[in-house]
């Protein structure tokens, strides 16, 4: 499961739950299937998972074969849209 390999959440069941609720989009289309096929070049839109977090948009660079360290996981995608800068108070 790519979402797990990319370290979106800590556990595989939590990743499956996020996908099952239809909160993740692949190429702008909502998906509720944790086993949905991804291809290199697909754009994945991830919802905010914690307060203060913004929507993340990533382009798939590699499908990965395992859940590795964070540095390895970051090589599976490139950021298409970054979080907006927070205004200083």
C-alpha positions in Angstrom: 0.0 0.0 0.0 1.7 3.2 -1.3 0.1 5.5 1.3 1.7 3.3 4.1 5.1 3.2 2.3 5.1 7.0 1.9 4.5 7.2 5.7 1.3 9.2 5.6 0.2 7.5 8.8 2.0 5.3 11.4 0.1 2.1 10.8 -1.1 0.1 7.9 -4.7 -0.1 9.3 -4.8 3.6 9.9 -3.7 4.2 6.3 -6.4 1.8 5.1 -9.0 3.7 7.2 -8.0 7.0 5.7 -8.4 5.7 2.2 -11.6 3.7 3.0 -13.3 6.9 4.1 -12.7 8.4 0.6 -10.5 11.2 2.0 -7.7 10.6 -0.6 -7.9 11.5 -4.2 -5.9 10.0 -7.1 -5.8 12.3 -10.1 -8.7 14.3 -8.7 -10.9 11.3 -8.3 -11.9 10.2 -4.8 -11.0 6.7 -4.0 -12.2 4.5 -1.2 -10.3 1.4 -2.1 -7.0 0.8 -0.2 -5.9 -1.5 -3.0 -6.4 1.1 -5.7 -3.7 0.9 -8.4 -1.2 3.8 -8.5 1.1 4.5 -11.4 4.2 6.7 -11.5 3.1 10.2 -12.4 -0.3 10.0 -10.7 -1.2 12.9 -8.4 -2.3 12.1 -4.9 -4.2 14.6 -2.8 -4.1 14.0 0.9 -6.4 15.6 3.5 -5.2 17.4 6.6 -4.6 14.6 9.2 -4.0 16.9 12.2 -5.2 20.4 13.2 -3.2 23.1 11.6 -2.1 20.9 8.7 -3.1 21.8 5.1 -4.0 19.6 2.1 -1.0 18.0 0.6 -0.7 17.3 -3.1 2.0 14.9 -4.2 3.1 13.4 -7.6 4.1 9.7 -7.4 7.8 9.2 -8.4 8.2 5.5 -7.4 5.8 2.8 -6.0 8.2 1.5 -3.4 8.5 -2.1 -2.2 8.6 -1.6 1.6 8.1 0.9 4.3 11.6 2.3 4.9 12.9 5.3 6.8 11.5 8.8 6.3 14.3 9.7 3.9 13.5 6.7 1.7 9.8 7.4 1.9 10.3 11.0 0.7 11.8 9.7 -2.5 8.5 8.1 -3.5 6.9 11.5 -4.2 7.5 15.1 -5.1 5.5 17.9 -3.6 3.2 19.6 -6.2 1.7 22.0 -3.8 3.2 23.1 -0.5 1.4 24.3 2.6 0.8 28.0 2.6 3.1 30.0 4.9 1.7 30.8 8.3 1.4 34.5 9.1 3.5 35.6 12.0 1.4 37.1 14.8 
